Amino acid sequence: SGINAEYGSSGINAEYGDKLKTLALEHDFMIFEDRKFADLGSTVQKQFSGGVHRISSWADFINAHVVVGPGIVSGLRSVAQGQSLILIAQMSAAGNLCTPEYTSTAVRLAEENGDFVSGFICTARVTDREEFLNFVPGVHISASGDNLGQQYVSPDAAIRRGADVVIVGRGIYRSECPAEAAREYRDACRKTFTDISEKE
């Protein structure tokens, strides 16, 4: 299991990151910082390793857009401390600019950097290569979207589209009981994975 540190990240500083990492080790979870890096290699080096957040000291996974080209992967890799990069190949927002060519570029960059890139943010599986995970965002049990372009899919739909990992945000953190909501999503995902496995 994992935690996405994006929400409330304005309050994350070096001390908070250290405490979060200690909890992750104690309770056996991984931390995904959903920063969505999208700048020149030299700039993302500083954003990832420096500043008040010192992300490279506590995050297990980070993600990045490939719009800048291969330099962003090189820049992040150069200051990584064991993290794994997830490339954004597709997005769940209406009207996004992730064309098939853009997605193909993300897959190619991942293949060229397989020792650092572990997968993709995508709305459906973008590669069958087993060394890469497909992380599907915008998963919500009961909502279909919001008024700002978010398009949700159910846990079942996300998994049937090829998700290895589902990303749930508001469905958990905006619920009355986040712990119970997290269990509900976990159980829904397990059910679909079990159904698929039994049919194979």
Salt bridges, closest charged atoms under 4 A:
GLU6 OE2 - LYS36 NZ 3.95
GLU15 OE2 - LYS19 NZ 3.23
ASP18 OD1 - ARG54 NH2 3.85
GLU26 OE2 - HIS27 NE2 3.45
GLU33 OE2 - ARG35 NH2 2.48
ASP34 OD2 - LYS36 NZ 3.08
ASP60 OD1 - LYS21 NZ 2.69
GLU111 OE2 - ARG129 NH1 3.43
GLU112 OE2 - ARG108 NH1 3.20
ASP115 OD2 - ARG77 NH1 2.93
GLU131 OE2 - ARG129 NH2 2.46
ASP146 OD2 - ARG170 NH1 2.76
ASP156 OD1 - ARG160 NE 2.99
ASP164 OD1 - ARG125 NH2 3.18
GLU180 OE1 - ARG183 NH2 3.26
ASP187 OD1 - ARG186 NE 3.13
ASP195 OD2 - LYS191 NZ 3.03
